[in-house]
């Protein structure tokens, strides 16, 4: 593969470690509705899916509480949980290097919090386009958001790399034909694997300009 023109990033687990923020957010909903805390399997699920999908999954065995849980979630501001988020080490340094060489975009199943998150951590200037589940009615792994990004920049799937960490990202990339870099997930059957942003920079630097 030659050096890409466009890098597309997932958010949770790639730009930020959001595990504890997600745990705190969804466990507040569970407490309010009298449901036990999340299992590790449930925490893994909410990491990859939209808020509505996650609440429906968490209350799949409590249908009588589902509508109340969805209403509670819609009125629970995620912003108060943003302090639990941890930016990945070396991210800003990588973005400073990368924005001089590549087009940069985000495709995430986050909804209302993505813009505020980028603002809080001073990352807005690095990304040319941010696609959230609000902007794309069909969340990942549906290809809509990623297809919109490719069309916006007029680049082909083979001129793009997607940096993700989940099975949802893998299904997305396979449906569109975009190579996947698995971030800190060596078990994911991706095209490339990295465990840090210095490793991602080294990978990109090793790709030839022409095939």
C-alpha positions as a printed NumPy array, in Angstrom:
array([[  0.   ,   0.   ,   0.   ],
       [  1.17 ,   3.524,  -0.779],
       [  1.013,   6.438,   1.647],
       [ -2.62 ,   7.554,   2.138],
       [ -4.05 ,  10.992,   1.469],
       [ -6.705,  10.771,   4.188],
       [ -6.694,   9.49 ,   7.782],
       [-10.048,   8.839,   9.462],
       [-10.171,   8.282,  13.221],
       [-12.652,   6.659,  15.532],
       [-12.995,   8.528,  18.839],
       [-13.516,   6.171,  21.775],
       [-10.526,   3.937,  22.362],
       [ -8.48 ,   5.712,  19.673],
       [ -8.381,   9.449,  20.374],
       [ -9.533,   9.029,  23.963],
       [ -9.691,   6.321,  26.581],
       [-13.382,   6.69 ,  27.385],
       [-13.916,   3.465,  29.296],
       [-14.412,   5.023,  32.733],
       [-16.479,   7.9  ,  31.353],
       [-18.804,   5.434,  29.645],
       [-18.995,   3.307,  32.765],
       [-19.931,   6.292,  34.943],
       [-22.491,   7.581,  32.427],
       [-24.373,   4.34 ,  31.884],
       [-24.173,   3.26 ,  35.508],
       [-25.899,   6.494,  36.532],
       [-28.753,   5.539,  34.203],
       [-28.792,   2.037,  35.655],
       [-28.868,   3.329,  39.242],
       [-31.702,   5.712,  38.454],
       [-33.775,   2.864,  37.032],
       [-32.832,   0.305,  39.688],
       [-30.683,  -1.841,  37.419],
       [-27.392,  -3.493,  38.549],
       [-24.012,  -2.065,  37.429],
       [-22.615,  -2.907,  34.004],
       [-20.886,  -6.192,  33.361],
       [-17.606,  -6.16 ,  31.438],
       [-19.453,  -7.487,  28.385],
       [-21.945,  -4.619,  28.589],
       [-19.158,  -2.078,  29.018],
       [-17.533,  -3.464,  25.872],
       [-20.827,  -3.066,  23.984],
       [-21.482,   0.555,  24.993],
       [-17.925,   1.44 ,  23.971],
       [-18.828,   0.733,  20.331],
       [-22.469,   1.795,  19.964],
       [-24.648,   4.889,  20.073],
       [-26.267,   6.014,  23.321],
       [-29.722,   4.848,  22.253],
       [-28.434,   1.471,  21.073],
       [-26.56 ,   1.091,  24.352],
       [-29.568,   1.861,  26.546],
       [-31.725,  -0.552,  24.553],
       [-29.071,  -3.226,  25.028],
       [-28.66 ,  -2.576,  28.755],
       [-32.408,  -2.813,  29.342],
       [-33.012,  -5.689,  26.931],
       [-34.249,  -7.871,  29.796],
       [-36.201,  -5.07 ,  31.493],
       [-38.639,  -3.974,  28.77 ],
       [-40.943,  -2.372,  31.326],
       [-38.162,   0.119,  32.185],
       [-36.867,   0.777,  28.683],
       [-38.88 ,   3.891,  27.83 ],
       [-38.039,   5.491,  31.178],
       [-34.361,   4.629,  30.678],
       [-34.341,   6.173,  27.194],
       [-36.   ,   9.326,  28.525],
       [-33.493,   9.543,  31.387],
       [-30.587,   9.119,  28.971],
       [-31.83 ,  11.896,  26.69 ],
       [-31.892,  14.298,  29.647],
       [-28.582,  13.213,  31.169],
       [-25.804,  15.5  ,  29.885],
       [-22.695,  13.501,  29.023],
       [-20.625,  16.639,  29.439],
       [-20.374,  16.174,  33.194],
       [-18.633,  12.847,  32.531],
       [-16.046,  14.294,  30.13 ],
       [-13.484,  14.769,  32.947],
       [-13.293,  10.957,  33.084],
       [-11.999,  10.946,  29.494],
       [ -8.264,  10.536,  28.977],
       [ -6.608,  11.735,  25.778],
       [ -4.317,   9.092,  24.313],
       [ -0.61 ,   9.733,  25.025],
       [  1.215,  11.404,  22.166],
       [ -1.977,  12.305,  20.294],
       [ -1.387,  16.054,  19.969],
       [  2.204,  15.583,  18.884],
       [  1.059,  13.104,  16.262],
       [ -1.676,  15.418,  14.971],
       [  0.771,  18.322,  14.698],
       [  2.939,  16.119,  12.485],
       [  0.081,  14.518,  10.551],
       [ -1.928,  17.606,   9.629],
       [  0.96 ,  18.856,   7.475],
       [  0.935,  15.617,   5.497],
       [ -2.627,  14.215,   5.414],
       [ -6.278,  15.166,   5.394],
       [ -7.737,  14.327,   8.819],
       [-11.303,  13.355,   9.729],
       [-13.307,  11.655,  12.474],
       [-16.119,   9.123,  12.093],
       [-17.71 ,   8.266,  15.427],
       [-20.927,   6.958,  16.916],
       [-20.805,   9.756,  19.481],
       [-23.591,  12.299,  19.118],
       [-23.796,  15.652,  20.924],
       [-20.529,  15.419,  22.885],
       [-17.971,  15.201,  20.084],
       [-17.668,  18.914,  19.383],
       [-17.409,  19.824,  23.053],
       [-14.827,  17.098,  23.628],
       [-12.6  ,  18.437,  20.85 ],
       [-13.029,  21.957,  22.208],
       [-12.109,  21.029,  25.79 ],
       [ -8.92 ,  19.282,  24.699],
       [ -7.987,  21.828,  22.015],
       [ -8.253,  19.432,  19.087],
       [-10.763,  21.176,  16.778],
       [ -8.075,  22.726,  14.58 ],
       [ -6.634,  19.375,  13.583],
       [ -9.67 ,  17.843,  11.871],
       [-11.039,  18.899,   8.501],
       [-14.345,  17.023,   8.94 ],
       [-16.112,  15.368,  11.89 ],
       [-18.955,  12.926,  11.249],
       [-21.044,  11.949,  14.274],
       [-24.125,   9.784,  14.702],
       [-26.154,  13.017,  14.635],
       [-24.866,  13.975,  11.197],
       [-25.271,  10.453,   9.849],
       [-28.679,   8.914,  10.634],
       [-27.214,   5.435,  10.142],
       [-24.426,   4.864,  12.676],
       [-21.401,   2.623,  12.2  ],
       [-20.983,  -0.049,  10.959],
       [-23.302,   1.313,   8.264],
       [-21.   ,   2.825,   5.612],
       [-22.914,   6.106,   5.218],
       [-20.706,   8.376,   7.355],
       [-17.432,   7.06 ,   5.956],
       [-18.76 ,   7.293,   2.402],
       [-19.716,  10.939,   3.01 ],
       [-16.162,  11.628,   4.208],
       [-14.609,  10.03 ,   1.119],
       [-16.915,  11.98 ,  -1.184],
       [-16.24 ,  15.234,   0.677],
       [-12.482,  14.925,   0.138],
       [-12.803,  13.243,  -3.276],
       [-10.511,  10.4  ,  -2.297],
       [-10.849,   6.688,  -2.957],
       [-11.026,   3.988,  -0.271],
       [ -7.499,   2.854,  -1.171],
       [ -6.194,   6.388,  -0.594],
       [ -7.537,   6.267,   2.963],
       [ -6.628,   4.674,   6.274],
       [ -9.131,   4.25 ,   9.098],
       [ -7.774,   4.085,  12.645],
       [-10.153,   2.108,  14.85 ],
       [-10.202,  -0.432,  17.63 ],
       [-13.374,  -2.511,  17.443],
       [-15.321,  -5.102,  15.497],
       [-17.682,  -2.314,  14.443],
       [-14.759,  -0.477,  12.834],
       [-13.641,  -3.673,  11.111],
       [-17.1  ,  -4.256,   9.615],
       [-17.259,  -0.615,   8.516],
       [-13.905,  -0.736,   6.747],
       [-14.635,  -4.018,   5.021],
       [-17.961,  -2.711,   3.725],
       [-16.313,   0.361,   2.166],
       [-12.965,  -1.146,   1.179],
       [-10.871,   1.133,   3.395],
       [ -7.759,  -0.404,   5.015],
       [ -7.95 ,  -0.548,   8.814],
       [ -5.245,   0.246,  11.342],
       [ -6.168,  -1.508,  14.594],
       [ -5.234,   0.705,  17.533],
       [ -4.263,  -1.216,  20.671],
       [ -6.238,  -4.28 ,  19.625],
       [ -3.85 ,  -6.956,  18.321],
       [ -6.667,  -9.522,  18.095],
       [ -8.568,  -7.529,  15.47 ],
       [ -7.892,  -8.933,  11.958],
       [ -6.906,  -5.552,  10.518],
       [ -4.487,  -4.554,   7.76 ],
       [ -2.084,  -2.957,  10.246],
       [ -1.659,  -2.916,  14.022],
       [ -0.213,  -0.207,  16.269],
       [ -0.205,   0.271,  20.029],
       [  0.704,   3.964,  20.241],
       [  0.831,   7.172,  18.252],
       [  4.605,   6.991,  17.782],
       [  4.02 ,   3.558,  16.221],
       [  1.332,   4.999,  13.947],
       [  3.704,   7.743,  12.823],
       [  6.404,   5.154,  12.119],
       [  3.944,   3.057,  10.111],
       [  2.838,   6.012,   7.997],
       [  6.431,   7.11 ,   7.452],
       [  7.295,   3.638,   6.171],
       [  4.633,   3.601,   3.446],
       [  5.964,   4.553,   0.   ],
       [  4.685,   7.597,  -1.82 ],
       [  4.092,   5.441,  -4.897],
       [  3.343,   1.752,  -5.179]])
